[in-house]
Amino acid sequence: MKIYENGYIYEQDVNQLYCKNCGRFLPDRFVTGVCPSCGYQRARGDQCEACGKVLDPLDLLEPRCSICGEKPVVESSRHWFFDLPQFSDRLRTWLTTSTTLSEKVRNFSLSWIREGLKPRAVTRDNLWGIPAPFPGAGNKTIYVWFEAVLGYPSATVEWAEKKGEPELWREFWLSPDTKSAYFIGKDNIPFHTVILPALLLATHEPYILPYIVSATEYLTFEGKKFSKSLGVGIWLDQAIAMLEADVWRYYLVKIRPETGDTNFSYDGLMAVVNSDLNNDLGNFIHRVLTFINNNFDAKIPEATHLTEEDKAMLAAIEKTFTEVDNLLSEAREKQALETVIQLAREGNVYFNRREPWRLVKTRKDEAATVLHVAAQVLKALALLLAPFTPATTHRILEMIGQGEEAVTWLGEKPWHLPAGASIAKPIPLFEKLTEDKLKAIRAGASSAY
């Protein structure tokens, strides 16, 4: 209503598609047809999934009612519109001066403005939805695009009220110190870089605008588009019953389509679990803890003299924390995770090169130093994995006698594990995926449909 009262919403009679067979005006997603931009045969009335172009149902070629398949006719109806073009200059300035939006996101958004922004209908002739509050709107309802992105601040208002601090939401949305990040698919870019900022500006309140818009490309499932109706994909409850959540989390971040379309595959899942999680991470942690358990009374040994190789390994920990921190600040989760697992690989190489099983026989103090350094790597991995595989983080910390309070990146060397700290008997973190297990997972996913 602030946007309405500020003069950015007006009413106008417009032509709409009406299905005589169904006896109703058709909301945009109830119309399919040929995209006028790329020729895709099953474009929706609001957007083409193939090329990403935002559409009006009247733009479609050969339109059909999605309910009955009949060809709709054009009839007139009164609606309320948001005057989006009024914000072209302010949006262009914000987009061109932002230093945190990616080039892809910025260019995609600026192309919208270059093509010319158009007023967008705020109301629909729906029988369900949020009633339109505008004078004379009658039985109109609010179009979802309008209330969906404004749902971000309104959800924060609700949270603050439930928390008993009704003004707390202002610290998130009206404070210049706040940085907001959005994680979306590439087809949602304009809704977060054009429409949401325009709506916030239209309130005349000092709302913060998006700091980062992390827009991924598309993820397919075994080479096909995910589809609930066609049974292409895996139901979440089935997935959790098949493998622990951390395994799915790790693999999905590993294949996150940050720079190009990627594909989920069962074979790829098995390869990543067996190489990254079982070999690179799990085996390294188990070897280190088993060696400490068997040779140093289940206590972290003391480092008496660091060689250049030991120092290099410790320096790698610090470097990894810095790199991962920077990558996560830029919402580059895939690269951040790869940087973490690379530290595990370096730990394995270090452990193999220093050969503590040989040193312990004749130079136990030197073997102790190797295990002390390896233990620092181990705790570092636990902390670095926390954003990606939280359950694994806690299991590692439990084995090294650390509680939840240890999960922090703050302070000097948060990965430090002091000499003398007791460790528990190590247990394997992950199991190898076999062909038989993979077949069972496939069968379980299929049975869900």
C-alpha positions in Angstrom: 0.0 0.0 0.0 3.0 2.3 0.5 3.9 1.7 -3.1 0.3 2.5 -4.1 0.1 5.6 -2.0 3.4 6.8 -3.4 1.8 6.9 -6.9 3.6 3.9 -8.5 0.5 1.8 -9.0 -2.2 2.7 -11.5 -5.3 1.0 -13.0 -5.9 0.3 -16.7 -8.2 -1.8 -18.9 -6.2 -4.5 -20.7 -6.7 -7.3 -23.0 -6.3 -10.8 -21.6 -6.7 -14.4 -22.7 -10.0 -15.9 -21.8 -10.9 -19.6 -22.1 -14.5 -20.0 -23.1 -14.4 -23.7 -22.4 -13.3 -23.2 -18.8 -15.2 -20.0 -18.4 -12.4 -18.0 -16.9 -9.5 -15.6 -17.5 -6.3 -17.4 -17.7 -3.4 -16.5 -15.4 -0.1 -16.5 -17.3 1.0 -19.9 -16.2 -2.3 -21.3 -17.4 -1.3 -20.5 -20.9 1.3 -22.3 -23.1 2.5 -21.7 -26.6 5.4 -21.0 -28.8 8.0 -18.5 -27.6 8.2 -15.6 -29.9 11.9 -15.1 -29.1 13.4 -18.6 -29.5 10.6 -20.8 -30.9 10.4 -23.1 -27.9 7.1 -25.0 -28.3 6.1 -25.2 -24.6 6.8 -21.7 -23.3 4.6 -20.5 -20.4 2.7 -17.3 -20.4 5.0 -15.7 -17.9 8.4 -16.9 -19.1 10.2 -19.1 -21.6 12.1 -21.9 -19.8 14.4 -22.3 -22.8 15.7 -18.8 -23.4 14.7 -17.2 -20.0 12.7 -14.3 -21.7 9.9 -12.9 -19.5 6.7 -12.9 -21.4 3.1 -11.8 -21.4 0.5 -14.4 -22.4 -0.5 -12.3 -25.4 3.1 -12.6 -26.7 2.8 -16.3 -27.2 2.3 -17.7 -30.6 -0.3 -20.4 -31.0 -1.5 -20.0 -27.3 -3.4 -22.8 -25.6 -5.2 -23.2 -22.3 -3.1 -25.3 -20.1 -6.2 -26.8 -18.4 -8.3 -28.0 -21.4 -6.0 -27.3 -24.4 -8.5 -25.1 -26.2 -7.4 -21.9 -27.9 -8.3 -18.9 -25.7 -9.9 -15.6 -27.0 -8.9 -12.0 -26.1 -11.2 -10.1 -23.8 -10.9 -6.9 -21.8 -10.4 -6.7 -18.0 -9.4 -3.9 -15.6 -6.1 -4.4 -13.7 -3.7 -2.5 -11.5 -0.1 -2.0 -12.7 3.3 -1.2 -11.1 5.0 1.6 -13.0 8.4 -0.2 -13.3 9.7 2.2 -16.1 9.9 5.0 -13.6 12.9 3.2 -11.9 15.0 2.6 -15.1 17.6 5.3 -14.4 18.0 4.5 -10.7 18.3 0.8 -11.4 20.9 1.4 -14.2 23.0 3.5 -11.8 22.8 0.9 -9.0 23.7 -1.9 -11.4 26.6 -0.1 -13.0 28.1 1.1 -9.7 27.8 -2.2 -7.8 31.1 -3.9 -7.2 29.6 -7.1 -5.8 27.3 -8.2 -8.5 28.8 -10.6 -11.0 29.3 -9.6 -14.6 26.8 -12.2 -15.7 24.1 -10.9 -13.4 24.9 -7.3 -14.1 24.8 -7.7 -17.9 21.7 -9.8 -17.9 19.9 -7.1 -15.8 21.2 -4.2 -17.9 19.9 -5.9 -21.0 16.4 -5.7 -19.6 16.7 -2.0 -19.0 18.2 -1.4 -22.5 15.2 -3.3 -24.0 12.9 -0.9 -22.1 11.2 -1.8 -18.9 7.4 -2.2 -19.0 4.7 -1.7 -16.4 3.8 -5.0 -14.7 0.3 -6.1 -13.7 0.0 -6.4 -9.9 -3.5 -8.0 -10.0 -5.0 -11.1 -11.5 -8.5 -12.5 -12.1 -7.9 -15.4 -9.8 -10.3 -17.1 -7.5 -7.6 -17.7 -4.9 -4.7 -15.6 -3.6 -4.2 -12.5 -1.5 -7.1 -10.1 -2.0 -6.0 -6.9 -3.8 -6.3 -4.0 -1.3 -6.6 -1.2 -3.9 -9.9 0.8 -4.0 -12.2 -0.6 -6.6 -10.2 -3.8 -7.1 -13.2 -5.9 -6.2 -12.5 -9.7 -6.4 -9.0 -9.2 -7.9 -6.0 -11.0 -6.2 -2.4 -10.0 -5.9 -0.1 -11.4 -8.7 2.5 -13.6 -7.1 5.6 -11.8 -8.4 4.6 -8.7 -6.5 4.2 -10.3 -3.1 6.8 -13.0 -3.4 9.9 -10.9 -3.4 8.4 -8.5 -0.9 8.0 -11.6 1.2 11.7 -11.4 2.0 11.3 -8.3 4.3 7.8 -9.3 5.5 9.1 -12.7 6.6 11.8 -10.9 8.6 9.1 -8.7 10.2 7.1 -11.8 11.2 10.3 -13.4 12.6 11.1 -10.3 14.7 7.5 -10.2 16.0 7.6 -13.9 17.0 10.9 -13.2 18.7 9.3 -10.5 20.8 11.5 -7.8 19.2 9.2 -6.3 16.6 11.7 -3.6 15.5 14.6 -6.0 15.0 13.8 -6.5 11.3 15.0 -3.0 10.7 18.6 -4.0 11.5 18.4 -6.4 8.5 16.6 -4.3 5.9 17.2 -0.6 6.8 20.8 -0.8 8.1 23.6 0.2 5.6 25.8 -2.3 7.4 23.7 -5.3 6.2 24.7 -7.3 3.2 22.0 -9.4 1.6 22.7 -12.4 -0.6 20.3 -14.3 -2.8 20.8 -17.8 -4.2 18.7 -18.4 -7.3 18.6 -20.0 -10.7 19.5 -17.8 -13.7 15.9 -17.5 -14.8 15.2 -15.6 -11.6 17.9 -12.9 -12.1 15.6 -10.0 -13.2 13.2 -10.6 -10.3 16.1 -10.0 -7.8 18.0 -7.3 -9.7 15.2 -5.3 -11.3 11.8 -6.0 -9.8 12.8 -6.4 -6.1 15.1 -3.3 -6.0 12.3 -1.3 -7.8 9.7 -2.3 -5.3 12.0 -1.5 -2.4 12.8 1.9 -3.9 9.1 2.5 -4.5 8.4 2.4 -0.7 10.5 5.6 -0.2 12.2 3.8 2.8 16.0 3.2 3.0 15.8 -0.5 2.2 19.2 -2.1 1.4 19.4 -3.4 -2.2 20.9 -6.9 -3.0 24.6 -7.2 -2.2 25.2 -10.5 -3.9 22.9 -12.3 -6.4 24.3 -15.8 -6.8 22.7 -17.1 -10.0 23.4 -20.6 -11.1 23.0 -22.2 -14.4 20.8 -25.3 -14.7 21.2 -28.7 -13.0 19.8 -31.8 -14.9 19.1 -35.2 -13.6 20.8 -38.0 -15.5 20.6 -35.8 -18.6 17.0 -34.9 -18.2 15.1 -31.9 -16.8 13.8 -32.4 -13.2 10.1 -33.1 -13.3 7.9 -34.1 -10.4 5.0 -35.1 -12.7 7.3 -37.3 -14.9 9.2 -38.8 -11.9 12.5 -37.4 -12.9 14.5 -36.8 -9.8 14.7 -38.0 -6.2 12.3 -37.2 -3.4 14.0 -35.7 -0.4 12.7 -38.2 2.1 13.8 -41.0 -0.1 17.2 -39.4 -0.5 17.8 -39.2 3.2 16.7 -42.8 3.6 19.3 -43.9 1.0 22.3 -41.9 2.1 23.1 -39.4 4.9 22.4 -35.8 4.3 26.0 -34.8 4.3 26.7 -37.0 1.3 24.0 -35.3 -0.7 25.1 -31.9 0.5 28.7 -32.5 -0.5 27.9 -33.9 -4.0 25.3 -31.2 -4.8 27.8 -28.4 -3.9 30.5 -30.3 -5.8 28.4 -30.2 -9.0 26.8 -26.8 -8.3 26.3 -25.2 -11.7 28.1 -21.9 -10.9 29.5 -21.2 -14.4 27.7 -23.6 -16.7 24.9 -26.3 -16.7 25.8 -29.4 -14.8 24.3 -32.9 -14.5 23.5 -35.1 -11.5 24.3 -38.7 -12.2 24.4 -41.8 -9.9 27.8 -42.8 -11.4 29.1 -39.3 -10.6 27.7 -39.5 -7.1 29.6 -42.9 -6.5 32.8 -41.5 -7.9 32.8 -38.4 -5.7 31.8 -40.4 -2.5 34.5 -42.9 -3.1 37.3 -40.5 -4.1 36.6 -37.3 -2.2 34.8 -38.4 0.9 36.1 -41.9 1.5 39.7 -41.7 0.1 40.8 -38.1 0.4 39.0 -37.1 3.6 37.8 -40.2 5.5 41.0 -42.3 5.0 43.3 -39.4 6.0 41.4 -38.7 9.2 41.2 -42.3 10.1 44.9 -42.9 9.5 46.0 -40.0 11.6 43.8 -40.8 14.5 44.5 -44.5 14.4 48.3 -43.8 14.5 47.9 -41.4 17.4 45.7 -43.9 19.2 48.2 -46.8 18.7 51.5 -44.9 19.3 50.8 -41.9 21.5 48.3 -43.1 24.1 45.4 -41.5 22.3 46.7 -38.0 23.0 47.8 -35.3 20.5 51.7 -35.5 20.6 53.9 -32.4 21.0 55.8 -30.9 18.1 59.4 -30.5 19.2 61.1 -29.4 16.0 59.3 -28.3 12.8 61.0 -29.1 9.5 60.4 -26.9 6.4 57.9 -29.5 5.2 56.0 -29.3 8.5 55.9 -25.5 8.4 54.7 -25.6 4.8 51.8 -27.9 5.8 50.8 -25.5 8.6 51.0 -22.6 6.2 48.7 -24.4 3.8 46.1 -24.5 6.6 46.2 -20.7 7.0 46.1 -20.1 3.3 43.1 -22.4 2.9 41.1 -20.6 5.5 41.8 -17.3 3.8 40.9 -18.6 0.4 37.7 -20.3 1.5 36.6 -17.2 3.5 37.1 -15.1 0.4 35.3 -17.6 -1.9 32.3 -17.9 0.4 32.1 -14.1 0.7 31.7 -14.1 -3.1 29.1 -17.0 -2.9 31.4 -19.3 -4.9 30.5 -22.4 -2.8 31.7 -25.0 -5.4 35.2 -23.5 -5.6 35.3 -23.1 -1.8 34.5 -26.8 -1.3 37.1 -27.8 -3.8 39.7 -25.7 -1.9 38.8 -27.5 1.3 39.1 -31.0 -0.1 42.4 -30.0 -1.7 43.7 -29.4 1.9 42.8 -33.0 2.7 44.7 -34.2 -0.4 47.7 -32.1 0.7 47.4 -33.7 4.1 47.5 -37.1 2.6 50.6 -36.3 0.5 52.3 -34.8 3.6 51.5 -37.8 5.7 52.8 -40.2 3.1 56.0 -38.2 2.5 56.9 -37.9 6.2 56.3 -41.6 6.8 55.6 -41.5 10.6 55.3 -45.3 10.7 59.0 -45.4 9.8 60.0 -42.5 12.0 58.3 -43.9 15.1 60.7 -46.8 15.2 63.9 -44.7 15.5 62.9 -41.0 15.9 59.7 -41.0 17.8 60.0 -37.2 18.6 60.0 -36.5 14.9 57.1 -38.8 14.3 55.3 -37.0 17.1 55.8 -33.7 15.3 54.4 -35.1 12.1 51.3 -36.3 14.0 50.9 -33.0 15.8 50.9 -31.2 12.4 48.6 -33.7 10.9 46.2 -33.3 13.8 46.1 -29.5 13.1 45.1 -30.3 9.5 42.4 -32.6 10.8 40.8 -30.0 13.0 41.1 -27.4 10.2 39.2 -29.7 7.9 36.5 -30.2 10.5 36.0 -26.4 10.8 36.3 -25.8 7.0 33.6 -28.4 6.3 31.1 -26.9 8.7 29.2 -24.9 6.1 29.0 -27.9 3.8 28.8 -31.1 5.9 27.9 -30.0 9.4 27.2 -33.5 10.7 30.6 -34.7 9.5 32.2 -31.7 11.3 30.7 -32.7 14.6 31.7 -36.4 14.2 35.3 -35.3 13.5 35.3 -32.9 16.5 33.9 -35.7 18.8 36.8 -38.0 17.8 39.3 -35.3 18.7 37.6 -34.4 22.0 36.1 -31.1 20.9 32.6 -29.9 21.4 30.2 -27.6 19.4 31.9 -24.5 20.8 34.9 -25.4 18.7 33.0 -24.6 15.5 34.3 -21.1 14.8 36.6 -19.4 12.4 37.1 -16.5 14.7 40.3 -15.8 16.7 43.9 -16.5 16.0 44.4 -20.0 14.6 41.0 -21.5 15.5 42.2 -24.8 14.0 44.9 -25.2 16.8 44.7 -28.5 18.6 46.9 -28.4 21.7 49.4 -31.2 22.6 48.0 -33.5 25.3 44.4 -33.3 24.0 42.7 -36.7 24.2 41.1 -38.3 21.2 38.4 -41.0 21.0 38.8 -44.3 19.1 38.4 -43.4 15.5 35.5 -44.7 13.4 35.2 -44.5 9.6 33.4 -41.4 8.5 32.0 -42.7 5.2 31.4 -46.0 3.5 32.4 -46.7 -0.1 29.5 -46.9 -2.5 29.4 -50.2 -4.4 27.5 -51.0 -7.6 25.0 -53.0 -5.6 24.4 -50.1 -3.2 24.0 -47.8 -6.3 21.5 -50.2 -7.8 19.5 -50.1 -4.5 19.5 -46.3 -4.5 18.3 -46.2 -8.1 15.5 -48.6 -7.3 14.5 -46.7 -4.2 14.3 -43.5 -6.2 12.2 -45.1 -8.9 9.8 -46.7 -6.4 9.1 -43.2 -4.9 7.1 -42.4 -8.0 
